[in-house]
Amino acid sequence: MFLNRLALKSYRNYDQIELTTDSNVNIFVGPNAQGKTNLLESIYVLAMTKSHRTHQDKELIGWNGDQTQLHAQIQKRYGSCQLDLSISTKGKKAKINGLEQKKLSNFIGALNVVMFAPEDLEIVKGTPGIRRRFLDMEIGQVQPSYLYDLSQYQKILLQRNNYLKQNFAGKGSPDAMLDIWNEQLALYGVKIMKKRQNFIKKLQQWAETIHRGITNDSEELLIRYSPSFDMGSFEDESVLLNQFMIKLSLVRDQEFRRGVTLVGPHRDDLLFYINDKEVQTYGSQGQQRTTALSLKLAEIELIHEEVGEYPLLLLDDVLSELDEYRQTQLIRTFQEKVQTFITTTGLESVHLDQLNHASLFHVLKGNVSGRS
Ligand SMILES: Nc1ncnc2c1ncn2[C@@H]1O[C@H](COP(=O)(O)OP(=O)(O)OP(=O)(O)O)[C@@H](O)[C@H]1O
């Protein structure tokens, strides 16, 4: 799929812009703090309805406005499609081809993107919460039902935690109520775990091959799902559900003492190994960065497999971080296949000679000029 046109109103430091983009590679060049990342972020927001770098939607609204409007014209295999998203302090409104979508989950997935930014190193190095967010965003954009399961799970988790806090052991008779929460929690928890397990299995297959290519066959990358309890080889959801309930009963007293839910996908993690050694603990900075790159490139292939079209690739200030060999590998992956948006402060860090065709845009103080 391709983004043909992007229009923004009152988005971060852009008052109003309209861009026609190249179907191959688009390079946005400019000094620091001019709006390059903001531009890529806006494309990400059009795909996911939220930013990759903040949970606070109001930060996206230009300082002089009270709402922002984003518009994209997308070219897909089966025709073109118009996406409109407006974000105000009161909430979000999303339209596909002029039709308002009651649920944002129906809007997510109309445009698919893979973003690779310097902070993605945190997916490898950072806390489990960052890896769970990565899983949620990526599975969500190819499987809208996942987002529904997740929001149900989060609601139940919140209520269950409140309940645990208020009804510590010995006070009242909490069991009957807890049984109801447990069933609900396990029901949605298992759905999420199964979907994460399937996603990671597929991601692993792609990432392993890609990582071998990037490292000249010297490194074997393994990605492993690490759920809050051992799923064993259980394929059947009802067996897993039963396991979930057993685990909950085992930690019951501890949960009352601590006032939090100790079992479930909100405690999942994702582990990375290179040649059998955990990357988070033993990996060099370079290996951690390459792992993040392999993960992102694997995602491109996975989305293609699931959706039948390649997503857009958004590379925010990452090319200068990659050596020539890795940059060449990356360019080979997207060239003529994946519409790519690159930001950089200087063209000297981009191996332009490797690109068959690219459009160049200059970004200065919230204005974009060019396309050459
Ligand atoms: N809500 C907002 N309204 C207006 N301006 C904003 C808003 N949020 C951020 N900005 C401004 O946007 C600018 C940053 O833009 P951006 O992060 O896109 O920079 P950049 O060109 O990618 O820079 P760098 O090369 O340093 O990463 C900053 O000057 C910041 O003050």
The ligand as a Tripos MOL2 file, in Angstrom:
@<TRIPOS>MOLECULE
LIG
   31    33     1     0     0
SMALL
NO_CHARGES

@<TRIPOS>ATOM
      1 N1          1.9840   20.2870   20.2360 N.pl3     1 LIG1
      2 C1          2.9230   21.0110   19.6450 C.ar      1 LIG1
      3 N2          2.6390   22.2160   19.0780 N.ar      1 LIG1
      4 C2          3.5930   22.9610   18.4910 C.ar      1 LIG1
      5 N3          4.8790   22.5820   18.3930 N.ar      1 LIG1
      6 C3          5.2260   21.4100   18.9270 C.ar      1 LIG1
      7 C4          4.2750   20.5660   19.5790 C.ar      1 LIG1
      8 N4          4.9230   19.4530   20.0020 N.ar      1 LIG1
      9 C5          6.2080   19.6020   19.6380 C.ar      1 LIG1
     10 N5          6.3960   20.7610   18.9920 N.ar      1 LIG1
     11 C6          7.6650   21.2880   18.4400 C.3       1 LIG1
     12 O1          8.0690   20.4620   17.3640 O.3       1 LIG1
     13 C7          9.4880   20.5440   17.2700 C.3       1 LIG1
     14 C8         10.1170   19.1830   17.2210 C.3       1 LIG1
     15 O2          9.8240   18.5940   16.0570 O.3       1 LIG1
     16 P1         10.4250   17.1670   15.7230 P.3       1 LIG1
     17 O3         10.5240   16.3110   16.9270 O.co2     1 LIG1
     18 O4          9.6480   16.6570   14.5860 O.co2     1 LIG1
     19 O5         11.9020   17.6060   15.3070 O.3       1 LIG1
     20 P2         12.9030   16.9380   14.2890 P.3       1 LIG1
     21 O6         12.9660   17.7730   13.0770 O.co2     1 LIG1
     22 O7         12.5940   15.5010   14.1170 O.co2     1 LIG1
     23 O8         14.2340   17.1270   15.1110 O.3       1 LIG1
     24 P3         15.4600   16.1330   15.4470 P.3       1 LIG1
     25 O9         16.2960   16.1030   14.2170 O.co2     1 LIG1
     26 O10        16.1140   16.8700   16.5650 O.co2     1 LIG1
     27 O11        14.8960   14.8310   15.8550 O.co2     1 LIG1
     28 C9         10.0200   21.1840   18.5190 C.3       1 LIG1
     29 O12        10.4970   22.4540   18.1980 O.3       1 LIG1
     30 C10         8.8090   21.2340   19.4270 C.3       1 LIG1
     31 O13         8.8430   22.3620   20.2570 O.3       1 LIG1
@<TRIPOS>BOND
     1     1     2 1
     2     2     3 ar
     3     2     7 ar
     4     3     4 ar
     5     4     5 ar
     6     5     6 ar
     7     6     7 ar
     8     6    10 ar
     9     7     8 ar
    10     8     9 ar
    11     9    10 ar
    12    10    11 1
    13    11    12 1
    14    11    30 1
    15    12    13 1
    16    13    14 1
    17    13    28 1
    18    14    15 1
    19    15    16 1
    20    16    17 2
    21    16    18 1
    22    16    19 1
    23    19    20 1
    24    20    21 2
    25    20    22 1
    26    20    23 1
    27    23    24 1
    28    24    25 2
    29    24    26 1
    30    24    27 1
    31    28    29 1
    32    28    30 1
    33    30    31 1
@<TRIPOS>SUBSTRUCTURE
     1 LIG1         1 GROUP 0 **** ****
